[in-house]
Amino acid sequence: AQTVTQSQPEMSVQEAETVTLSCTYDTSESNYYLFWYKQPPSRQMILVIRQEAYKQQNATENRFSVNFQKAAKSFSLKISDSQLGDTAMYFCAFMKREMNRDDKIIFGKGTRLHILP
Amino acid sequence: DAGVIQSPRHEVTEMGQEVTLRCKPISGHDYLFWYRQTMMRGLELLIYFNNNVPIDDSGMPEDRFSAKMPNASFSTLKIQPSEPRDSAVYFCASSFGLASSTDTQYFGPGTRLTVL
């Protein structure tokens, strides 16, 4: 069974600093997707970035980038030039690329990120 | 604790039928959330409850969807009538609160719904 672990329950950084959120996972699959979701106080889940495991190049979306280390099963999220609006809960998630009826997305427990003015 | 419990784990039904998804939150959690996950839209919040009272149902897609929480240990999400575009994985989650560092949401295993 797949597992996703986020070892940092809570983090705080000053505005404009760079912060890295860690995520490790365990799977025997070779083809899968990894995601970072942001959940602001509204509780809506916002997809921040997605990585396909067969792609070696790390995904980037503006100020958000990942460090994907497939052999180490590590998928950290880096937020550059952090902004107050980045304050939220961040979930790391795993999903097999070929889904059968028993498969679904697996979430980590989340990291609460505070951006301080 | 067994965590958040959802049933059924899989549901296959025909268009037009009523579907009821069930959730038992973690004991002591005051908040309960229903999410829908699809490949196209990712994870969407449908509705959440605080102390059994619906707080925000703005994510409920249309009148065919309804959710109830008759007591602190049980919630249902009902679709009537169901349509093929409702096919998705539906997650239930619960948490103690919303604001503090202990307010991690715990997700259930999800219910995979297929509407034919």
Interface residues (C-beta under 8 A of the other chain):
Chain A: P9 E10 F35 Y37 Q39 P41 S42 R43 Q44 M45 L47 M89 R101 D102 K104 I105 F107 K109 G110 R112
Chain B: R9 H10 F33 Y35 Q37 G42 L43 E44 L45 Y48 D56 G59 V89 L98 A99 S101 D103 T104 Q105 Y106 F107 P109 G110 R112
